[in-house]
Amino acid sequence: MRDEEWIGEGTLLGFVLLAKDHKIATRPLEAHAIYHHDARVIVFARGDMTAAQMGNLCLEHSEKIHQVALARGPFVYSIASHGLARKRLNAP
């Protein structure tokens, strides 16, 4: 499934989307899909993390993730050891 498809489908189901590819906010097709569907996306700042490291990072910042999840999209936040930071979306 292409990124544009799962972004649309996941958003329609009401999910906050987690992605390992932090460039999703800058690639035109993916950024447009995020914008068009009002997607709420959290991406991992580092692509070399294990599943356990990603899980621990989410648990460590779960309060902020919950706050962000309540906001209306479209947006992309990057998650790293220092916390969450909003990324610029390459869309109108």
DSSP file (Angstrom, degrees, kcal/mol; ACC not computed):
  #  RESIDUE AA STRUCTURE BP1 BP2  ACC     N-H-->O    O-->H-N    N-H-->O    O-->H-N    TCO  KAPPA ALPHA  PHI   PSI    X-CA   Y-CA   Z-CA
    1    1 A M              0   0    0      0, 0.0     2,-0.1     0, 0.0     0, 0.0   0.000 360.0 360.0 360.0 132.1    0.0    0.0    0.0
    2    2 A R    >>  -     0   0    0      1,-0.1     4,-1.9     4,-0.0     3,-0.7  -0.347 360.0-113.4 -71.4 154.7    1.3    3.4   -1.0
    3    3 A D  H 3> S+     0   0    0      1,-0.3     4,-2.3     2,-0.2     5,-0.2   0.893 116.2  57.0 -55.9 -42.8    1.9    6.0    1.7
    4    4 A E  H 3> S+     0   0    0      1,-0.2     4,-1.6     2,-0.2    -1,-0.3   0.843 107.7  50.0 -60.0 -32.3   -0.9    8.3    0.3
    5    5 A E  H <> S+     0   0    0     -3,-0.7     4,-2.8     2,-0.2     5,-0.2   0.944 111.8  43.2 -73.3 -49.2   -3.4    5.4    0.7
    6    6 A W  H  X S+     0   0    0     -4,-1.9     4,-2.6     1,-0.2     5,-0.3   0.825 111.3  56.7 -70.9 -27.3   -2.7    4.4    4.3
    7    7 A I  H  X S+     0   0    0     -4,-2.3     4,-1.9    -5,-0.3    -1,-0.2   0.953 112.6  41.6 -63.0 -48.1   -2.6    8.1    5.3
    8    8 A G  H  X S+     0   0    0     -4,-1.6     4,-2.3    -5,-0.2    -2,-0.2   0.934 118.2  44.9 -64.2 -47.7   -6.1    8.5    3.9
    9    9 A E  H  X S+     0   0    0     -4,-2.8     4,-1.4     1,-0.2    -2,-0.2   0.918 113.9  48.5 -66.2 -44.1   -7.5    5.3    5.2
   10   10 A G  H  <>S+     0   0    0     -4,-2.6     5,-2.3    -5,-0.2     4,-0.2   0.890 112.7  48.8 -63.4 -38.6   -6.0    5.6    8.7
   11   11 A T  H ><5S+     0   0    0     -4,-1.9     3,-1.8    -5,-0.3    -1,-0.2   0.913 107.1  54.7 -67.5 -42.8   -7.2    9.2    9.0
   12   12 A L  H 3<5S+     0   0    0     -4,-2.3    -1,-0.2     1,-0.3    -2,-0.2   0.820 106.1  53.6 -60.4 -29.7  -10.8    8.2    7.9
   13   13 A L  T 3<5S-     0   0    0     -4,-1.4    -1,-0.3    -5,-0.2    -2,-0.2   0.498 121.2-110.9 -83.2  -3.4  -10.8    5.6   10.7
   14   14 A G  T < 5 +     0   0    0     -3,-1.8    -3,-0.2     1,-0.2     2,-0.2   0.585  65.7 148.5  89.8  10.9   -9.9    8.4   13.2
   15   15 A F      < -     0   0    0     -5,-2.3     2,-0.6     1,-0.0    25,-0.5  -0.469  51.0-130.8 -80.6 148.2   -6.3    7.2   14.0
   16   16 A V        -     0   0    0     -2,-0.2     2,-0.3    23,-0.1    25,-0.2  -0.886  40.7-129.9 -85.3 126.7   -3.3    9.3   14.9
   17   17 A L  E     -a   41   0A   0     23,-3.1    25,-3.2    -2,-0.6     2,-0.4  -0.642  18.3-157.6 -91.6 136.3   -0.8    7.9   12.5
   18   18 A L  E     +a   42   0A   0     -2,-0.3     2,-0.3    23,-0.2    25,-0.2  -0.924  16.7 179.2-107.3 133.9    2.7    6.8   13.5
   19   19 A A  E     -a   43   0A   0     23,-2.4    25,-2.0    -2,-0.4    -2,-0.0  -0.980  31.0-154.2-136.5 148.5    5.4    6.7   10.9
   20   20 A K  S    S+     0   0    0     -2,-0.3     2,-0.9    23,-0.2    29,-0.1   0.650  80.3  82.7 -90.7 -18.2    9.1    5.8   10.9
   21   21 A D    >   -     0   0    0      1,-0.2     3,-1.5     2,-0.0     4,-0.1  -0.772  57.1-171.9 -94.4 103.3    9.9    8.0    7.9
   22   22 A H  G >  S+     0   0    0     -2,-0.9     3,-0.8    22,-0.3    -1,-0.2   0.624  79.4  70.9 -71.1 -11.7   10.4   11.6    9.1
   23   23 A K  G >>  +     0   0    0      1,-0.2     4,-1.7     2,-0.1     3,-1.6   0.448  68.0  97.4 -82.8   1.5   10.5   12.8    5.5
   24   24 A I  G <4 S+     0   0    0     -3,-1.5    -1,-0.2     1,-0.3    10,-0.2   0.783  78.2  57.6 -59.9 -27.3    6.8   12.2    5.1
   25   25 A A  G <4 S+     0   0    0     -3,-0.8    65,-2.9     1,-0.2    -1,-0.3   0.678 111.8  40.0 -77.7 -17.1    6.1   15.8    5.8
   26   26 A T  T <4 S+     0   0    0     -3,-1.6    -2,-0.2    63,-0.2    -1,-0.2   0.669  87.5  95.8-108.5 -20.1    8.3   17.0    2.9
   27   27 A R  S  X S-     0   0    0     -4,-1.7     4,-3.2     1,-0.1     5,-0.3  -0.593  74.7-133.1 -73.9 129.1    7.6   14.6    0.1
   28   28 A P  H  > S+     0   0    0      0, 0.0     4,-2.4     0, 0.0     5,-0.2   0.869  99.2  45.4 -54.9 -47.1    4.9   16.2   -2.1
   29   29 A L  H  > S+     0   0    0      2,-0.2     4,-1.9     1,-0.2     5,-0.1   0.936 119.2  41.1 -64.8 -45.8    2.6   13.2   -2.5
   30   30 A E  H  > S+     0   0    0      2,-0.2     4,-2.5     1,-0.2    -1,-0.2   0.919 115.2  50.8 -68.0 -43.4    2.6   12.3    1.2
   31   31 A A  H  X S+     0   0    0     -4,-3.2     4,-2.5     1,-0.2    -2,-0.2   0.903 110.4  50.2 -61.7 -40.7    2.4   15.9    2.4
   32   32 A H  H  X S+     0   0    0     -4,-2.4     4,-3.4    -5,-0.3     5,-0.2   0.907 109.6  50.8 -64.0 -40.9   -0.5   16.5    0.1
   33   33 A A  H  X S+     0   0    0     -4,-1.9     4,-2.1     2,-0.2     6,-0.3   0.910 110.7  49.0 -62.9 -41.8   -2.3   13.4    1.5
   34   34 A I  H  <>S+     0   0    0     -4,-2.5     5,-2.3     2,-0.2     4,-0.5   0.937 116.5  42.7 -61.7 -46.3   -1.7   14.6    5.0
   35   35 A Y  H ><5S+     0   0    0     -4,-2.5     3,-1.0     3,-0.2    -2,-0.2   0.940 114.5  49.4 -64.8 -49.1   -3.0   18.0    4.2
   36   36 A H  H 3<5S+     0   0    0     -4,-3.4    -1,-0.2     1,-0.3    -2,-0.2   0.853 118.4  38.4 -61.5 -38.1   -6.0   16.8    2.1
   37   37 A H  T 3<5S-     0   0    0     -4,-2.1    -1,-0.3    -5,-0.2    -2,-0.2   0.391 105.2-122.6 -95.8   3.1   -7.2   14.3    4.8
   38   38 A D  T < 5 -     0   0    0     -3,-1.0    35,-0.6    -4,-0.5    -3,-0.2   0.902  47.4-172.6  54.5  41.9   -6.4   16.5    7.8
   39   39 A A      < -     0   0    0     -5,-2.3    36,-2.2    -6,-0.3     2,-0.6  -0.299  24.8-143.7 -70.2 149.5   -4.2   13.7    9.1
   40   40 A R  E     + b   0  75A   0    -25,-0.5   -23,-3.1    34,-0.2     2,-0.4  -0.967  30.3 180.0-112.4 113.1   -2.6   13.8   12.5
   41   41 A V  E     -ab  17  76A   0     34,-2.1    36,-2.6    -2,-0.6     2,-0.5  -0.942  22.1-169.4-126.3 136.3    0.9   12.2   12.1
   42   42 A I  E     -ab  18  77A   0    -25,-3.2   -23,-2.4    -2,-0.4     2,-0.3  -0.994  16.4-170.1-119.9 127.1    3.7   11.5   14.6
   43   43 A V  E     -ab  19  78A   0     34,-3.2    36,-2.9    -2,-0.5     2,-0.4  -0.877  25.6-115.2-118.1 149.3    7.0   10.5   13.0
   44   44 A F  E     - b   0  79A   0    -25,-2.0   -22,-0.3    -2,-0.3    36,-0.2  -0.700  17.8-143.1 -82.3 130.9   10.2    9.1   14.7
   45   45 A A  S    S+     0   0    0     34,-2.5     2,-0.5    -2,-0.4    -1,-0.1   0.783  88.0  50.3 -66.3 -27.7   13.1   11.5   14.3
   46   46 A R    >   -     0   0    0     33,-0.4     3,-0.6     1,-0.1    -1,-0.1  -0.947  64.0-162.4-116.0 132.0   15.5    8.6   13.9
   47   47 A G  T 3  S+     0   0    0     -2,-0.5    -1,-0.1     1,-0.2    -2,-0.1   0.489  82.8  69.9 -88.1  -3.4   14.9    5.8   11.4
   48   48 A D  T 3  S+     0   0    0      2,-0.0    -1,-0.2   -28,-0.0     2,-0.2   0.208  71.2 120.8-100.4  16.4   17.4    3.4   13.0
   49   49 A M    <   -     0   0    0     -3,-0.6     2,-0.1   -29,-0.1    -5,-0.0  -0.512  60.1-125.2 -82.6 147.2   15.4    2.7   16.2
   50   50 A T     >  -     0   0    0     -2,-0.2     4,-2.5     1,-0.1     5,-0.2  -0.385  29.8-105.3 -79.6 166.8   14.3   -0.7   17.2
   51   51 A A  H  > S+     0   0    0      1,-0.2     4,-2.6     2,-0.2     5,-0.2   0.895 123.1  52.4 -60.0 -40.1   10.6   -1.4   18.0
   52   52 A A  H  > S+     0   0    0      2,-0.2     4,-2.6     1,-0.2    -1,-0.2   0.909 109.2  48.9 -63.5 -42.1   11.4   -1.5   21.7
   53   53 A Q  H  > S+     0   0    0      2,-0.2     4,-2.3     1,-0.2    -2,-0.2   0.904 111.9  48.9 -64.3 -41.2   13.1    1.9   21.5
   54   54 A M  H  X S+     0   0    0     -4,-2.5     4,-2.2     2,-0.2    -2,-0.2   0.921 112.0  48.9 -64.3 -43.0   10.2    3.4   19.6
   55   55 A G  H  X S+     0   0    0     -4,-2.6     4,-2.3     1,-0.2    -2,-0.2   0.923 111.6  48.7 -61.7 -44.8    7.8    2.0   22.2
   56   56 A N  H  X S+     0   0    0     -4,-2.6     4,-2.6     1,-0.2    -1,-0.2   0.887 109.8  52.5 -62.9 -39.0    9.8    3.3   25.1
   57   57 A L  H  X S+     0   0    0     -4,-2.3     4,-1.6     2,-0.2    -1,-0.2   0.912 109.6  48.8 -63.2 -42.5   10.0    6.7   23.4
   58   58 A C  H  < S+     0   0    0     -4,-2.2    -2,-0.2     1,-0.2    -1,-0.2   0.902 112.6  48.0 -64.5 -40.5    6.2    6.8   23.0
   59   59 A L  H >< S+     0   0    0     -4,-2.3     3,-1.2     1,-0.2     4,-0.2   0.905 109.1  53.9 -65.6 -40.5    5.7    5.8   26.7
   60   60 A E  H 3< S+     0   0    0     -4,-2.6    -1,-0.2     1,-0.3     3,-0.2   0.843 121.2  30.7 -62.0 -34.0    8.2    8.4   27.8
   61   61 A H  T 3X S+     0   0    0     -4,-1.6     4,-2.3    -5,-0.2    -1,-0.3   0.002  81.4 123.5-114.3  27.2    6.3   11.2   26.0
   62   62 A S  H <> S+     0   0    0     -3,-1.2     4,-2.5     1,-0.2     5,-0.2   0.841  70.1  56.6 -61.8 -35.5    2.8    9.7   26.2
   63   63 A E  H  > S+     0   0    0     -4,-0.2     4,-1.8     2,-0.2    -1,-0.2   0.943 111.0  42.8 -63.0 -46.5    1.3   12.8   28.0
   64   64 A K  H  > S+     0   0    0      2,-0.2     4,-2.7     1,-0.2     5,-0.2   0.882 112.0  55.1 -66.7 -38.0    2.4   15.1   25.1
   65   65 A I  H  X S+     0   0    0     -4,-2.3     4,-2.5     1,-0.2    -2,-0.2   0.920 107.8  49.6 -60.4 -43.3    1.3   12.6   22.5
   66   66 A H  H  X S+     0   0    0     -4,-2.5     4,-0.8     2,-0.2    -1,-0.2   0.888 110.7  49.8 -63.6 -39.0   -2.2   12.5   24.1
   67   67 A Q  H >< S+     0   0    0     -4,-1.8     3,-0.8     1,-0.2     4,-0.5   0.933 113.0  46.2 -63.2 -46.2   -2.3   16.3   24.0
   68   68 A V  H >< S+     0   0    0     -4,-2.7     3,-1.5     1,-0.2    -2,-0.2   0.879 104.9  61.9 -64.4 -38.3   -1.3   16.4   20.4
   69   69 A A  H 3< S+     0   0    0     -4,-2.5    -1,-0.2     1,-0.3    -2,-0.2   0.737  98.1  57.9 -62.5 -22.7   -3.8   13.7   19.5
   70   70 A L  T << S+     0   0    0     -4,-0.8    -1,-0.3    -3,-0.8    -2,-0.2   0.663  89.7  93.5 -81.1 -16.3   -6.7   15.9   20.6
   71   71 A A  S <  S-     0   0    0     -3,-1.5     2,-0.3    -4,-0.5     4,-0.1  -0.376  82.7-108.6 -77.6 155.6   -5.7   18.6   18.1
   72   72 A R        -     0   0    0     -2,-0.1    -1,-0.1     2,-0.1   -33,-0.1  -0.632  51.3-100.4 -83.2 140.7   -7.2   18.9   14.7
   73   73 A G  S    S+     0   0    0    -35,-0.6   -33,-0.2    -2,-0.3   -34,-0.1  -0.240  78.6  92.8 -80.5 176.5   -5.0   18.0   11.7
   74   74 A P  S    S+     0   0    0      0, 0.0     2,-0.3     0, 0.0   -34,-0.2   0.368  70.9 116.2 -89.9 144.9   -3.3   18.4    9.5
   75   75 A F  E     -b   40   0A   0    -36,-2.2   -34,-2.1   -41,-0.1     2,-0.4  -0.981  44.8-149.8-161.5 160.6    0.0   18.2   11.2
   76   76 A V  E     -bC  41  87A   0     11,-0.5    11,-3.2    -2,-0.3     2,-0.4  -0.988  15.8-171.3-133.0 125.1    3.2   16.2   11.6
   77   77 A Y  E     -bC  42  86A   0    -36,-2.6   -34,-3.2    -2,-0.4     2,-0.4  -0.926  14.9-141.1-113.0 142.2    5.1   16.1   14.8
   78   78 A S  E     -bC  43  85A   0      7,-3.1     7,-2.1    -2,-0.4     2,-0.5  -0.844  13.6-151.8 -99.0 137.7    8.5   14.5   15.2
   79   79 A I  E     +bC  44  84A   0    -36,-2.9   -34,-2.5    -2,-0.4   -33,-0.4  -0.947  27.1 149.6-115.2 131.8    9.3   12.5   18.3
   80   80 A A  E >   - C   0  83A   0      3,-2.3     3,-1.8    -2,-0.5   -36,-0.0  -0.828  63.4 -78.8-144.3-179.9   12.8   12.2   19.8
   81   81 A S  T 3  S+     0   0    0      1,-0.3     3,-0.1    -2,-0.3    -2,-0.0   0.807 128.4  53.3 -58.2 -30.6   14.4   11.8   23.2
   82   82 A H  T 3  S-     0   0    0      1,-0.3     2,-0.3     0, 0.0    -1,-0.3   0.544 119.8-101.5 -83.6  -6.8   13.9   15.5   23.9
   83   83 A G  E <   -C   80   0A   0     -3,-1.8    -3,-2.3     2,-0.0     2,-0.3  -0.894  55.8 -29.0 127.8-156.3   10.2   15.4   23.1
   84   84 A L  E     -C   79   0A   0     -2,-0.3     2,-0.4    -5,-0.2    -5,-0.2  -0.803  46.5-176.5-105.7 144.0    7.9   16.3   20.3
   85   85 A A  E     -C   78   0A   0     -7,-2.1    -7,-3.1    -2,-0.3     2,-0.2  -0.997  28.7-117.1-139.7 134.5    8.4   19.1   17.8
   86   86 A R  E     -C   77   0A   0     -2,-0.4     2,-0.3    -9,-0.2    -9,-0.3  -0.504  29.5-146.9 -72.0 135.0    6.1   20.2   15.0
   87   87 A K  E     -C   76   0A   0    -11,-3.2   -11,-0.5    -2,-0.2     2,-0.4  -0.728  21.6-105.3-100.5 151.9    7.4   19.8   11.5
   88   88 A R        -     0   0    0     -2,-0.3     2,-0.5   -13,-0.1   -13,-0.1  -0.620  33.0-137.6 -75.1 130.1    6.7   22.0    8.6
   89   89 A L        -     0   0    0     -2,-0.4     2,-2.3     2,-0.1   -63,-0.2  -0.810   7.1-136.4 -92.8 124.7    4.3   20.4    6.2
   90   90 A N  S    S+     0   0    0    -65,-2.9   -58,-0.1    -2,-0.5   -59,-0.1  -0.444  72.3  94.2 -79.9  66.8    5.2   20.8    2.5
   91   91 A A              0   0    0     -2,-2.3    -2,-0.1   -60,-0.1   -59,-0.1  -0.944 360.0 360.0-150.9 166.0    1.6   21.6    1.5
   92   92 A P              0   0    0      0, 0.0    -2,-0.1     0, 0.0   -60,-0.0   0.499 360.0 360.0 -51.8 360.0   -0.6   24.7    0.9
